[in-house]
C-alpha cells in the first residue's frame, strides 16, 4: 500500500457532527455503559495511536492504569495538530476532542488506512469522562489542554516548554454517573487486547502498566514476527504437525494482506480474521478469498504429488481446515463493515485481491516445504474420511430421532409457542433438577431439556464421535438448526438457549462441555446472541420472615457484614429447590440474572476453550488457580 504523506495538519481534519447525543445515549456510541463500554474508552484512545503506527509514524505506545482510577495512553507519533481547523475556527486538538467523527481518518486525510470500528473517535471518551487531559508534542513544543465533562477549560491549547520529541498523551477519568455499574478497569481484558494489537502490528512496542496494586505490574508486548508469533501463541497448548509456520504478506496500492497458518493434531478449525486491526468474527470477503485460495492450492498440490487418486474427489475446504490455526489480516483504505454486529468485512474487491495473492504465493511455500505440505494433505485426507463418517452419523441421528418427520426428543418438555423470538430452551442438568424446572416454568414460552451427566468433550473428538452421544443428539434435535456443515441459524427453534447447571464444580464442568459443543459446532447461535448461562443461587438465608438468595461465597460474605448471625442454607443442587424457589431465583424473566455468552473476543475464546478442554493439563490447572475466585463476566 502506498505510504501516507507526512503532512498532519489542521487541514487534514474533517468535521462531521457535534457531540450532543453522546451523553444522552452513550450505549449507541460505545455499545453499553457496563464493563464492555467502559473498556471501549481505552480502545478508542489506543486506536488513535495504532493509526499513527499503521501510517509509519509511531512504534511505541504506553498504557497506564493509574492508581487514581484514570487511564493514560501515550505514543511517539506525530502529535495531534494544534493549528486551526477552517470549519470550527478552533485548534485541531480542541476540534478532535469536542466534535464527534472529527479526525484524520475521514476522507482523504492524513491516514491511508485506520482502525476504529465505529469511528466515533476520542471525542466520545472526552464526553464520557469527568476529566480529560491532553498533552501534545509537536512543532518543537509541548501543548496541553484540559477538559471537564467534555468541555475545554481553556479555549485553546497552552503552549509549553520546547521539546524535540513528538507524540500524544491522553489521560482520562470515566464519568461515574455514566458507568454506574463499575469504573474499575480489568487488567486481563486490557492486557489481552493490547497483546492482540501488538501481534497485528509487527514491530510495534506496547507497554502496559498497572499502578493500582501495592507493587506496579508491567507487561510489554513486542512481536517482531507479527502474525507468526500470534499463531505460535495460539498453538502453545496444541501439537503442530509441521514446524514451519506459513507466513505470507502482500502489498498493493489499495490494500495489504498478512496471513500466518499452521496445522495441528486438533480436530477443530481456529481461523481468526481482522480488517484494519478489527476482529471480524463474522468473517467477510477477506475470509472468503482466503478459504477459496487455500482449498484450490492444497488440492492442486495433492494432485501434483499423486496424494489424491485420479478417481478421488477433491478435498473440501472443511477437510483442509481441520486442525488449522490461522490468522488473516488485511488493511483496506475504506473498509465497509456489515453483519449483525458490524464485524463482517463487505469490500468485494478484497475477496479477489486476497484470493489472487494467495493463489500466487501459497503454492510457492507448499513446494519449498514439500514434506510438511504432504503432512497437511494427509491430515486433510483423514478429515475427509471422518467427514463421510460424520455424514452417515448425522443420517442415523435423524432416523433415530425422527427429525425428518418433525419429531423431537421424548424427554423435551416443549413450550406451546412456535415463535422462536419469545421461546426459551433451558438445558438442565439431571433428572432431579428437571422436575422442579418443568413445574416452575412458564409452559407457553419456556421449554425444558434435561441432560444426563457430562456430555462428550468435543474438543478432543471429531464430530462423527460426538454424534454417537445420545445427549448431543437430543440437543441438536431440540435446537432445530442442524450441526457442522448443515448448521443453519435461521432454523433455530428458540432465540434464548439457557444453560442451567448446579452452582458447584460438577455443574461448572457440565456447563463448559455444553458451551464447547456450541462454540465448536453451532457457533452461529453464540454469534446471534442466543446463548445464555443461568445464575442459580448457592445459598438461601432467612432473616425474620424474609428470604434472601445469594449467588456465591462473595455475596454471602458481603451479606454477613450487615447480618453477622445468619445461618445460611447451602443448596447442594438445583434438585433441592422447590419449583417456586427455582422460578423466583432463576427462571422468572422479571427477577432472574442471565449472562449472555458472546463472541467479541474470539482469540481469547479460542485460548480459553483449548486451555479448559484440551490436553495440556498443567495450563488448565494454572488457569483454574488464577481464575477460580474471579468469575463474574462470561464473555466468550
C-alpha positions as CSV (number, residue, x, y, z in Angstrom):
1,X,0.0,0.0,0.0
2,X,1.3,3.5,-0.8
3,X,2.7,5.2,2.3
4,X,0.7,8.1,3.7
5,X,2.2,11.5,3.4
6,X,4.0,13.0,6.3
7,X,1.6,16.0,6.4
8,X,-0.6,16.0,9.5
9,X,-2.1,19.5,10.0
10,X,-5.5,21.0,10.7
11,X,-6.4,20.8,7.0
12,X,-6.2,17.1,7.3
13,X,-9.0,17.1,9.9
14,X,-12.5,16.5,8.6
15,X,-15.5,17.5,10.8
16,X,-18.8,15.6,10.6
17,X,-21.0,16.5,13.6
18,X,-21.2,17.6,17.2
19,X,-21.3,15.7,20.5
20,X,-24.9,16.5,21.6
21,X,-26.2,12.9,21.7
22,X,-23.3,11.1,23.3
23,X,-24.1,11.8,26.9
24,X,-27.8,11.2,26.4
25,X,-27.3,7.8,24.7
26,X,-23.8,6.6,25.4
27,X,-24.7,3.0,24.6
28,X,-25.2,4.0,20.9
29,X,-21.6,5.0,20.7
30,X,-19.7,2.6,22.9
31,X,-22.0,-0.4,23.0
32,X,-23.0,-0.3,26.6
33,X,-22.5,1.5,29.9
34,X,-21.3,-1.7,31.6
35,X,-17.7,-3.1,31.7
36,X,-17.6,-3.5,27.9
37,X,-18.4,0.1,27.2
38,X,-16.0,1.2,29.9
39,X,-13.1,-0.6,28.3
40,X,-14.1,0.7,24.9
41,X,-12.9,4.1,26.1
42,X,-9.4,2.7,26.2
43,X,-9.7,1.1,22.8
44,X,-10.8,4.4,21.2
45,X,-7.7,6.2,22.5
46,X,-5.3,3.3,21.7
47,X,-6.8,3.1,18.2
48,X,-5.6,6.6,17.5
49,X,-2.1,5.7,18.5
50,X,-2.3,2.5,16.4
51,X,-3.4,4.5,13.4
52,X,-0.2,6.5,13.7
53,X,1.7,3.2,13.9
54,X,0.0,1.9,10.7
55,X,0.9,5.1,9.0
56,X,4.5,4.5,9.9
57,X,4.9,7.4,12.4
58,X,4.8,5.6,15.7
59,X,6.5,2.5,17.2
60,X,5.9,3.0,20.9
61,X,2.6,3.0,22.8
62,X,2.4,3.1,26.7
63,X,-0.9,2.4,28.5
64,X,-1.1,3.0,32.3
65,X,-3.9,2.1,34.6
66,X,-3.5,4.8,37.2
67,X,-3.8,4.5,40.9
68,X,-6.5,7.2,41.0
69,X,-8.7,5.2,38.6
70,X,-7.7,7.1,35.4
71,X,-6.0,5.8,32.3
72,X,-3.1,7.3,30.4
73,X,-2.3,6.4,26.8
74,X,0.9,7.9,25.3
75,X,2.6,7.4,22.0
76,X,5.6,8.7,20.0
77,X,3.6,9.6,16.9
78,X,3.5,13.0,15.2
79,X,1.2,14.5,17.8
80,X,-2.4,15.7,17.2
81,X,-2.2,19.0,15.2
82,X,-2.7,22.3,17.2
83,X,-3.2,24.7,14.3
84,X,-6.7,25.9,13.5
85,X,-9.4,24.0,11.5
86,X,-11.2,26.2,9.0
87,X,-14.7,24.9,9.7
88,X,-14.6,25.2,13.5
89,X,-12.2,28.1,13.8
90,X,-10.6,26.2,16.7
91,X,-7.4,24.2,17.1
92,X,-7.4,20.7,15.6
93,X,-6.7,19.3,19.1
94,X,-9.8,21.0,20.5
95,X,-11.9,20.0,17.5
96,X,-10.9,16.3,17.7
97,X,-11.7,16.2,21.4
98,X,-15.1,18.0,21.2
99,X,-16.6,17.0,17.9
100,X,-17.9,13.6,17.0
101,X,-16.3,12.0,14.0
102,X,-13.7,14.7,13.6
103,X,-10.3,13.3,12.8
104,X,-7.7,12.5,10.1
105,X,-9.2,9.1,9.3
106,X,-12.2,10.5,7.3
107,X,-12.0,11.4,3.7
108,X,-8.6,12.0,2.1
109,X,-6.9,13.0,5.3
110,X,-3.6,12.1,7.0
111,X,-4.3,8.3,7.1
112,X,-4.3,5.8,4.2
113,X,-5.9,3.2,6.5
114,X,-7.1,3.4,10.0
115,X,-8.9,1.2,12.6
116,X,-11.7,2.3,14.9
117,X,-14.7,0.0,14.3
118,X,-17.4,2.7,14.9
119,X,-15.2,5.7,14.1
120,X,-16.6,7.7,16.9
121,X,-13.2,8.9,18.0
122,X,-11.6,10.2,21.1
123,X,-14.3,12.9,21.5
124,X,-16.6,10.2,22.9
125,X,-14.0,9.4,25.5
126,X,-13.9,13.1,26.4
127,X,-17.7,13.3,26.5
128,X,-18.0,10.4,28.9
129,X,-15.1,11.4,31.2
130,X,-15.3,13.6,34.3
131,X,-11.9,14.9,33.3
132,X,-9.5,14.6,30.4
133,X,-6.0,15.9,29.9
134,X,-4.4,16.1,26.5
135,X,-0.6,16.7,26.1
136,X,0.7,17.0,22.5
137,X,4.4,17.2,21.5
138,X,4.5,18.7,18.0
139,X,6.2,21.5,16.1
140,X,9.0,21.7,18.7
141,X,6.8,22.4,21.8
142,X,4.6,20.7,24.4
143,X,0.9,21.8,24.2
144,X,-1.6,21.0,26.8
145,X,-5.4,21.3,27.2
146,X,-7.7,20.1,30.0
147,X,-11.4,19.2,29.7
148,X,-14.1,18.8,32.3
149,X,-17.2,16.8,31.4
150,X,-16.2,17.2,27.8
151,X,-15.9,21.0,27.9
152,X,-12.5,22.6,27.4
153,X,-11.3,24.6,30.4
154,X,-9.2,26.9,28.1
155,X,-10.4,27.9,24.6
156,X,-7.1,26.9,23.0
157,X,-4.2,24.6,24.0
158,X,-1.5,26.1,26.1
159,X,2.0,26.3,24.6
160,X,4.7,25.0,27.0
161,X,8.3,24.1,27.0
162,X,10.4,23.4,23.9
163,X,10.9,19.7,23.1
164,X,12.5,17.7,20.3
165,X,10.3,14.6,20.6
166,X,6.8,14.2,19.2
167,X,3.7,12.3,20.3
168,X,0.4,12.5,22.1
169,X,-0.6,11.7,25.7
170,X,-4.2,11.4,26.7
171,X,-5.3,10.9,30.4
172,X,-8.9,10.4,31.2
173,X,-11.2,9.6,34.2
174,X,-14.5,7.9,33.3
175,X,-17.7,9.6,34.5
176,X,-19.2,7.8,37.5
177,X,-22.7,8.9,36.6
178,X,-22.4,7.2,33.2
179,X,-20.7,4.0,34.2
180,X,-22.8,3.3,37.3
181,X,-22.0,-0.4,37.4
182,X,-18.3,-0.1,37.7
183,X,-15.4,2.3,36.8
184,X,-12.7,-0.3,37.5
185,X,-10.7,-1.5,34.5
186,X,-9.9,-5.2,34.3
187,X,-6.2,-5.8,33.8
188,X,-6.6,-9.1,31.9
189,X,-9.1,-7.6,29.5
190,X,-6.8,-4.7,28.7
191,X,-3.7,-7.0,28.5
192,X,-5.4,-9.4,26.1
193,X,-6.5,-6.6,23.8
194,X,-3.1,-4.9,23.7
195,X,-1.3,-8.2,23.1
196,X,-3.5,-8.9,20.1
197,X,-2.9,-5.3,18.8
198,X,0.9,-5.9,19.1
199,X,0.6,-9.2,17.2
200,X,-1.3,-7.5,14.4
201,X,1.2,-4.7,14.1
202,X,4.6,-6.3,13.5
203,X,7.3,-4.4,15.4
204,X,5.0,-2.1,17.5
205,X,6.1,-1.9,21.1
206,X,3.3,-1.7,23.6
207,X,3.8,-1.3,27.4
208,X,1.0,-1.8,29.9
209,X,1.5,-0.7,33.5
210,X,-0.9,-1.2,36.4
211,X,-0.3,1.2,39.3
212,X,-3.3,0.2,41.3
213,X,-1.7,-2.6,43.5
214,X,0.9,-2.5,46.2
215,X,3.6,-3.0,43.5
216,X,3.2,-1.8,39.9
217,X,2.6,-4.6,37.3
218,X,4.3,-4.1,33.9
219,X,3.8,-6.1,30.7
220,X,5.5,-5.5,27.4
221,X,4.1,-6.7,24.1
222,X,6.5,-6.6,21.1
223,X,6.4,-9.2,18.4
224,X,9.0,-8.9,15.5
225,X,7.3,-12.0,13.9
226,X,3.9,-10.4,13.9
227,X,1.2,-12.9,12.9
228,X,3.7,-15.8,13.1
229,X,4.2,-15.0,16.8
230,X,0.4,-14.8,17.1
231,X,0.0,-18.3,15.7
232,X,2.7,-19.6,17.9
233,X,0.9,-18.1,20.9
234,X,-2.5,-19.6,19.8
235,X,-0.8,-23.1,19.3
236,X,1.2,-23.0,22.5
237,X,-1.2,-25.6,24.0
238,X,-1.7,-27.6,20.8
239,X,0.5,-30.1,18.9
240,X,1.6,-28.7,15.5
241,X,2.1,-31.3,12.7
242,X,4.7,-29.2,10.8
243,X,7.4,-26.9,12.3
244,X,7.5,-24.0,9.8
245,X,4.6,-21.6,10.1
246,X,3.3,-20.3,6.7
247,X,3.9,-16.6,6.6
248,X,2.6,-14.7,3.5
249,X,2.5,-10.9,3.1
250,X,1.4,-8.9,0.1
251,X,1.0,-5.2,-0.6
252,X,-0.5,-3.2,-3.4
253,X,-1.7,0.4,-3.9
254,X,-5.0,-0.1,-2.2
255,X,-4.6,-2.9,0.3
256,X,-2.3,-5.0,2.4
257,X,-2.6,-8.7,3.4
258,X,-0.8,-10.7,6.1
259,X,-1.5,-14.4,6.6
260,X,0.0,-16.9,9.0
261,X,-1.0,-20.6,9.1
262,X,-0.1,-23.8,11.0
263,X,-1.9,-27.1,11.2
264,X,-2.1,-29.1,14.5
265,X,-3.4,-32.5,15.5
266,X,-6.6,-30.8,16.7
267,X,-10.0,-31.6,15.1
268,X,-11.2,-28.1,15.1
269,X,-10.6,-25.1,12.8
270,X,-9.3,-21.9,14.5
271,X,-9.1,-19.1,11.9
272,X,-9.2,-15.5,13.1
273,X,-9.7,-12.7,10.7
274,X,-9.0,-9.0,11.0
275,X,-9.6,-5.9,8.9
276,X,-7.7,-2.7,9.9
277,X,-7.0,-4.4,13.3
278,X,-10.7,-5.0,13.9
279,X,-11.6,-8.6,14.8
280,X,-14.1,-9.6,12.0
281,X,-15.5,-12.6,13.8
282,X,-18.4,-12.7,11.4
283,X,-16.0,-13.2,8.5
284,X,-16.3,-11.3,5.3
285,X,-14.8,-11.0,1.8
286,X,-11.2,-11.4,3.0
287,X,-12.1,-14.7,4.7
288,X,-13.9,-15.9,1.6
289,X,-10.9,-15.1,-0.7
290,X,-8.6,-16.8,1.8
291,X,-10.7,-20.0,2.0
292,X,-11.1,-20.3,-1.8
293,X,-7.4,-19.9,-2.4
294,X,-6.4,-22.3,0.4
295,X,-8.7,-25.0,-1.0
296,X,-7.5,-24.6,-4.5
297,X,-3.8,-24.6,-3.6
298,X,-3.9,-27.7,-1.3
299,X,-5.9,-29.7,-3.9
300,X,-3.6,-28.7,-6.7
301,X,-0.5,-29.7,-4.6
302,X,-2.2,-33.0,-3.6
303,X,-2.9,-33.8,-7.3
304,X,0.6,-32.9,-8.5
305,X,2.2,-35.2,-5.9
306,X,-0.3,-38.0,-6.5
307,X,-1.6,-37.8,-2.9
308,X,-5.1,-38.0,-4.3
309,X,-6.0,-40.8,-6.7
310,X,-7.5,-39.9,-10.0
311,X,-10.9,-41.2,-9.0
312,X,-10.8,-39.4,-5.6
313,X,-13.0,-36.3,-5.3
314,X,-11.3,-33.0,-4.3
315,X,-10.8,-32.3,-0.7
316,X,-13.4,-29.8,0.6
317,X,-12.5,-26.6,2.4
318,X,-13.8,-28.1,5.6
319,X,-11.5,-31.1,5.2
320,X,-8.5,-28.9,4.6
321,X,-9.1,-26.5,7.5
322,X,-9.5,-29.3,10.1
323,X,-6.8,-28.6,12.8
324,X,-5.8,-25.3,11.1
325,X,-4.8,-22.4,13.3
326,X,-4.6,-19.3,11.2
327,X,-4.7,-15.5,11.3
328,X,-5.8,-13.5,8.2
329,X,-5.3,-9.7,8.5
330,X,-6.0,-7.1,5.8
331,X,-5.7,-3.4,5.7
332,X,-8.1,-1.5,3.5
333,X,-8.4,2.2,2.6
334,X,-12.1,2.4,3.1
335,X,-13.5,-0.7,5.0
336,X,-17.2,-1.5,4.7
337,X,-18.4,-3.3,7.7
338,X,-21.7,-5.1,7.8
339,X,-23.4,-8.1,9.6
340,X,-25.3,-8.3,12.9
341,X,-22.5,-6.7,15.0
342,X,-20.8,-4.7,12.2
343,X,-17.8,-7.0,12.3
344,X,-18.1,-8.5,8.8
345,X,-16.0,-7.1,6.0
346,X,-18.0,-6.3,2.9
347,X,-15.5,-4.9,0.4
348,X,-15.9,-7.0,-2.7
349,X,-12.6,-6.1,-4.2
350,X,-10.8,-7.6,-1.2
351,X,-12.1,-11.0,-2.0
352,X,-10.3,-11.2,-5.3
353,X,-7.2,-9.4,-4.0
354,X,-6.7,-11.9,-1.2
355,X,-7.5,-14.9,-3.5
356,X,-5.1,-13.9,-6.2
357,X,-2.3,-13.0,-3.8
358,X,-2.6,-16.4,-2.0
359,X,-3.0,-18.3,-5.3
360,X,0.3,-16.8,-6.3
361,X,2.2,-17.2,-3.0
362,X,0.8,-20.3,-1.3
363,X,1.9,-22.9,-3.9
364,X,5.5,-21.5,-3.6
365,X,5.5,-22.3,0.1
366,X,4.0,-25.8,-0.4
367,X,6.7,-26.6,-2.9
368,X,9.5,-25.2,-0.8
369,X,8.4,-27.2,2.3
370,X,7.1,-30.2,0.4
371,X,7.5,-32.8,3.2
372,X,5.5,-30.6,5.5
373,X,2.9,-29.9,2.9
374,X,2.4,-33.7,2.5
375,X,1.6,-33.9,6.2
376,X,-1.0,-31.2,5.7
377,X,-2.6,-33.2,2.8
378,X,-2.5,-36.4,4.9
379,X,-4.3,-34.6,7.7
380,X,-6.9,-33.3,5.2
381,X,-7.5,-36.8,3.7
382,X,-8.0,-38.2,7.2
383,X,-10.5,-35.4,7.8
384,X,-12.4,-36.2,4.6
385,X,-12.8,-39.8,5.7
386,X,-14.1,-38.6,9.1
387,X,-16.5,-36.2,7.4
388,X,-18.0,-39.1,5.5
389,X,-18.4,-41.0,8.7
390,X,-20.0,-37.9,10.3
391,X,-22.4,-37.6,7.4
392,X,-23.6,-41.2,8.0
393,X,-23.8,-40.5,11.7
394,X,-26.0,-37.4,11.0
395,X,-28.3,-39.5,8.8
396,X,-28.5,-42.1,11.6
397,X,-29.2,-39.4,14.1
398,X,-32.0,-38.1,12.0
399,X,-33.6,-41.5,11.6
400,X,-33.3,-42.3,15.3
401,X,-34.7,-39.0,16.4
402,X,-37.4,-38.8,13.8
403,X,-36.2,-35.3,12.9
404,X,-37.1,-35.9,9.3
405,X,-40.7,-36.3,10.3
406,X,-40.6,-33.4,12.7
407,X,-40.1,-35.5,15.8
408,X,-38.5,-34.1,19.0
409,X,-36.7,-35.8,21.9
410,X,-39.1,-37.6,24.2
411,X,-37.6,-36.0,27.2
412,X,-38.0,-32.5,25.9
413,X,-40.9,-30.6,27.6
414,X,-41.5,-28.2,24.8
415,X,-43.2,-24.8,25.1
416,X,-46.5,-24.2,23.3
417,X,-45.3,-21.1,21.5
418,X,-44.0,-21.6,18.0
419,X,-42.4,-18.1,17.8
420,X,-38.7,-18.5,18.2
421,X,-38.3,-14.9,19.3
422,X,-40.2,-15.5,22.5
423,X,-39.3,-19.1,23.1
424,X,-36.6,-20.2,25.6
425,X,-34.9,-23.6,25.9
426,X,-33.4,-24.4,29.3
427,X,-30.8,-27.2,29.1
428,X,-31.0,-28.6,32.6
429,X,-28.5,-30.9,34.3
430,X,-30.0,-34.1,35.7
431,X,-33.5,-35.6,36.2
432,X,-33.8,-34.3,39.8
433,X,-33.5,-30.7,38.5
434,X,-35.7,-31.3,35.5
435,X,-38.7,-32.0,37.8
436,X,-38.8,-28.6,39.6
437,X,-37.8,-26.8,36.3
438,X,-40.8,-28.3,34.5
439,X,-43.1,-27.4,37.3
440,X,-41.7,-23.9,37.7
441,X,-41.6,-22.9,34.0
442,X,-44.0,-20.8,32.0
443,X,-45.1,-23.5,29.6
444,X,-46.2,-21.0,27.0
445,X,-42.6,-19.8,26.3
446,X,-40.2,-22.0,28.3
447,X,-39.0,-25.5,27.2
448,X,-37.0,-27.8,29.4
449,X,-34.4,-30.3,28.1
450,X,-32.8,-32.4,30.8
451,X,-29.4,-34.0,30.1
452,X,-27.9,-36.8,32.0
453,X,-24.4,-36.3,33.4
454,X,-21.5,-35.0,31.3
455,X,-21.7,-34.9,27.6
456,X,-18.7,-35.8,25.4
457,X,-15.8,-33.3,25.3
458,X,-15.9,-32.3,21.6
459,X,-12.6,-30.5,21.9
460,X,-11.0,-34.0,21.9
461,X,-13.3,-35.8,19.4
462,X,-14.4,-35.5,15.8
463,X,-18.0,-34.7,15.0
464,X,-18.8,-38.3,14.0
465,X,-18.0,-39.5,17.5
466,X,-19.9,-36.6,19.1
467,X,-23.0,-37.5,17.0
468,X,-23.0,-41.0,18.6
469,X,-23.6,-39.4,22.0
470,X,-27.3,-39.6,22.9
471,X,-27.3,-36.3,24.9
472,X,-25.6,-34.5,21.9
473,X,-28.2,-36.0,19.5
474,X,-31.1,-34.7,21.7
475,X,-29.6,-31.2,22.0
476,X,-29.2,-31.0,18.2
477,X,-32.7,-32.2,17.5
478,X,-34.2,-29.8,20.0
479,X,-32.3,-26.8,18.6
480,X,-33.6,-27.5,15.0
481,X,-30.5,-25.8,13.4
482,X,-28.6,-28.9,12.4
483,X,-24.9,-29.1,13.1
484,X,-21.5,-28.7,11.4
485,X,-21.7,-28.0,7.7
486,X,-25.5,-28.4,7.8
487,X,-25.9,-25.8,10.5
488,X,-28.5,-23.0,9.7
489,X,-29.1,-20.5,12.4
490,X,-32.4,-19.3,10.8
491,X,-33.9,-22.7,11.7
492,X,-33.3,-22.2,15.4
493,X,-36.5,-23.1,17.4
494,X,-35.5,-20.9,20.3
495,X,-33.8,-17.5,20.5
496,X,-32.8,-18.0,24.1
497,X,-30.9,-21.1,24.9
498,X,-30.2,-21.1,28.7
499,X,-27.6,-23.5,30.2
500,X,-28.9,-24.3,33.7
501,X,-26.5,-26.3,35.9
502,X,-25.7,-26.6,39.6
503,X,-23.6,-23.8,41.2
504,X,-20.8,-26.2,42.0
505,X,-17.7,-27.7,40.4
506,X,-19.5,-30.5,38.5
507,X,-22.1,-28.0,37.3
508,X,-19.3,-25.8,36.0
509,X,-17.8,-28.7,34.2
510,X,-21.0,-29.7,32.5
511,X,-21.6,-26.0,31.6
512,X,-18.2,-25.8,29.9
513,X,-18.8,-29.0,28.0
514,X,-22.1,-27.7,26.7
515,X,-20.5,-24.3,25.7
516,X,-17.7,-26.2,24.0
517,X,-20.2,-28.1,21.9
518,X,-22.0,-24.9,20.9
519,X,-18.7,-22.9,20.3
520,X,-17.2,-25.6,18.1
521,X,-20.1,-26.9,16.1
522,X,-23.0,-24.5,16.4
523,X,-21.1,-21.2,16.8
524,X,-23.8,-19.2,14.9
525,X,-26.1,-19.5,18.0
526,X,-23.4,-17.6,20.0
527,X,-22.8,-15.1,17.3
528,X,-26.5,-14.4,17.1
529,X,-26.6,-13.8,20.8
530,X,-29.0,-16.7,21.6
531,X,-26.8,-18.5,24.2
532,X,-27.1,-17.6,28.0
533,X,-25.9,-19.0,31.3
534,X,-28.3,-19.1,34.2
535,X,-27.2,-17.9,37.6
536,X,-28.8,-20.1,40.3
537,X,-28.1,-19.1,43.9
538,X,-25.7,-21.2,46.1
539,X,-27.2,-20.0,49.4
540,X,-30.6,-19.3,51.0
541,X,-30.8,-17.1,54.0
542,X,-33.8,-16.3,56.1
543,X,-33.9,-13.1,58.1
544,X,-37.1,-12.8,60.1
545,X,-39.9,-13.6,57.6
546,X,-37.9,-12.6,54.6
547,X,-35.8,-15.0,52.4
548,X,-32.7,-13.9,50.6
549,X,-31.0,-15.8,47.8
550,X,-27.2,-15.3,47.4
551,X,-25.4,-16.3,44.3
552,X,-22.0,-17.3,45.7
553,X,-19.5,-17.0,48.6
554,X,-18.7,-13.4,47.7
555,X,-22.4,-12.4,48.1
556,X,-22.7,-14.4,51.3
557,X,-19.6,-12.7,52.8
558,X,-21.0,-9.3,51.9
559,X,-24.4,-10.1,53.3
560,X,-22.9,-11.3,56.6
561,X,-21.3,-7.8,57.2
562,X,-24.8,-6.5,57.9
563,X,-26.3,-9.8,59.2
564,X,-23.4,-11.5,61.1
565,X,-25.6,-14.1,62.9
566,X,-27.4,-15.6,60.0
567,X,-27.2,-19.3,59.3
568,X,-27.3,-19.9,55.5
569,X,-28.6,-23.0,53.8
570,X,-26.4,-24.2,51.0
571,X,-28.2,-25.7,48.0
572,X,-26.4,-28.9,47.0
573,X,-28.0,-28.8,43.6
574,X,-31.0,-27.5,41.6
575,X,-32.9,-30.5,42.6
576,X,-33.1,-29.3,46.2
577,X,-35.0,-26.2,45.2
578,X,-38.8,-26.3,45.1
579,X,-40.5,-25.0,41.9
580,X,-41.3,-21.6,43.4
581,X,-37.7,-21.1,44.5
582,X,-36.4,-22.0,41.1
583,X,-38.8,-19.8,39.3
584,X,-38.2,-16.8,41.6
585,X,-34.4,-17.0,41.5
586,X,-33.5,-18.4,38.1
587,X,-36.3,-18.6,35.6
588,X,-38.6,-15.6,36.1
589,X,-37.7,-13.0,33.4
590,X,-38.6,-10.3,35.9
591,X,-36.2,-11.3,38.6
592,X,-33.5,-13.7,37.1
593,X,-30.0,-12.8,36.1
594,X,-28.7,-14.4,32.9
595,X,-25.2,-14.0,31.4
596,X,-25.1,-13.8,27.7
597,X,-22.3,-15.6,26.0
598,X,-20.8,-13.6,23.2
599,X,-18.0,-13.7,20.6
600,X,-16.5,-10.3,20.9
601,X,-13.0,-11.6,21.8
602,X,-12.7,-14.6,19.5
603,X,-8.9,-15.0,20.1
604,X,-9.4,-15.1,23.9
605,X,-12.3,-17.6,23.4
606,X,-10.0,-19.9,21.4
607,X,-7.4,-19.8,24.1
608,X,-9.9,-20.4,26.9
609,X,-11.5,-23.4,25.3
610,X,-8.2,-25.0,24.3
611,X,-6.9,-24.4,27.9
612,X,-10.0,-25.8,29.6
613,X,-10.9,-28.6,27.3
614,X,-7.6,-29.6,25.6
615,X,-4.8,-32.0,26.5
616,X,-2.5,-29.6,28.3
617,X,-3.2,-30.4,32.0
618,X,-0.6,-28.0,33.5
619,X,-2.0,-24.9,31.7
620,X,-5.6,-25.9,32.7
621,X,-4.6,-26.2,36.3
622,X,-2.8,-22.8,36.2
623,X,-5.9,-21.2,34.6
624,X,-8.3,-22.6,37.2
625,X,-6.0,-21.5,40.1
626,X,-5.8,-17.9,38.6
627,X,-9.5,-17.5,37.8
628,X,-11.5,-19.7,40.2
629,X,-12.2,-16.8,42.6
630,X,-12.8,-14.1,40.0
631,X,-15.6,-15.4,37.7
632,X,-18.0,-12.5,37.2
633,X,-18.5,-11.9,33.4
634,X,-18.6,-14.7,30.9
635,X,-17.7,-13.0,27.6
636,X,-16.6,-15.7,25.2
